[in-house]
């Protein structure tokens, strides 16, 4: 049995997408960030970093496996299921490279850009700094997709990790994707996947 602790943010949608792709049942626990539920003692016992997502895998006959950080959870689940993360060293390395690129680049940079875009009055110097880096990262992504449909060739956890952040930036208009034709085509492909649709709309009515 899997217990997933998450919320409706780009990072929070990655694991629900993967769980839907893998058709793994799980118990959903929504951690309302607006109410500070991620900082409660009960949640900090699960994730000492006080962020989402977190996962507990109640392994049959064994000690429960606790994970936090979205990239670690995606790797764990894909390895456990034997899907969406290749076992061949070269192909696995490419997926993991793009996965770490996302958690170290677009994740924090896009997040900061969004925060400064909403700020009133705006710190223009900080906004411009993160906007420039965000545009550079979109260029990296667009180049990576120039000759392939998915980041590492075949659809993988690298795509799952990256997609929600691009959607968030596009919807908030914090970052223009004009000219990033390969990124836009890739987003269109992912948007049609039933599991992506399910994961992006986690507990929408809750």
Secondary structure as the mmCIF struct_conf table of DSSP 4:
data_model
#
loop_
_struct_conf.conf_type_id
_struct_conf.id
_struct_conf.beg_label_comp_id
_struct_conf.beg_label_asym_id
_struct_conf.beg_label_seq_id
_struct_conf.end_label_comp_id
_struct_conf.end_label_asym_id
_struct_conf.end_label_seq_id
STRN STRN1 UNK A 2 UNK A 6
BEND BEND1 UNK A 8 UNK A 9
HELX_RH_AL_P HELX_RH_AL_P1 UNK A 10 UNK A 22
TURN_TY1_P TURN_TY1_P1 UNK A 23 UNK A 23
STRN STRN2 UNK A 27 UNK A 30
HELX_RH_3T_P HELX_RH_3T_P1 UNK A 33 UNK A 35
TURN_TY1_P TURN_TY1_P2 UNK A 36 UNK A 36
HELX_RH_3T_P HELX_RH_3T_P2 UNK A 37 UNK A 39
BEND BEND2 UNK A 40 UNK A 40
HELX_RH_AL_P HELX_RH_AL_P2 UNK A 41 UNK A 44
TURN_TY1_P TURN_TY1_P3 UNK A 45 UNK A 46
TURN_TY1_P TURN_TY1_P4 UNK A 48 UNK A 49
BEND BEND3 UNK A 52 UNK A 52
STRN STRN3 UNK A 54 UNK A 57
TURN_TY1_P TURN_TY1_P5 UNK A 60 UNK A 61
BEND BEND4 UNK A 62 UNK A 62
HELX_LH_PP_P HELX_LH_PP_P1 UNK A 63 UNK A 64
STRN STRN4 UNK A 65 UNK A 68
BEND BEND5 UNK A 69 UNK A 69
HELX_RH_AL_P HELX_RH_AL_P3 UNK A 70 UNK A 81
TURN_TY1_P TURN_TY1_P6 UNK A 82 UNK A 82
BEND BEND6 UNK A 84 UNK A 85
BEND BEND7 UNK A 88 UNK A 88
HELX_RH_AL_P HELX_RH_AL_P4 UNK A 89 UNK A 104
TURN_TY1_P TURN_TY1_P7 UNK A 105 UNK A 105
HELX_RH_AL_P HELX_RH_AL_P5 UNK A 106 UNK A 118
BEND BEND8 UNK A 120 UNK A 121
HELX_RH_AL_P HELX_RH_AL_P6 UNK A 124 UNK A 144
TURN_TY1_P TURN_TY1_P8 UNK A 145 UNK A 147
BEND BEND9 UNK A 149 UNK A 149
STRN STRN5 UNK A 150 UNK A 150
TURN_TY1_P TURN_TY1_P9 UNK A 151 UNK A 152
STRN STRN6 UNK A 153 UNK A 153
BEND BEND10 UNK A 154 UNK A 154
HELX_RH_AL_P HELX_RH_AL_P7 UNK A 157 UNK A 172
TURN_TY1_P TURN_TY1_P10 UNK A 173 UNK A 173
BEND BEND11 UNK A 174 UNK A 175
TURN_TY1_P TURN_TY1_P11 UNK A 178 UNK A 179
HELX_RH_AL_P HELX_RH_AL_P8 UNK A 181 UNK A 191
TURN_TY1_P TURN_TY1_P12 UNK A 192 UNK A 192
HELX_RH_AL_P HELX_RH_AL_P9 UNK A 194 UNK A 200
TURN_TY1_P TURN_TY1_P13 UNK A 201 UNK A 205
#
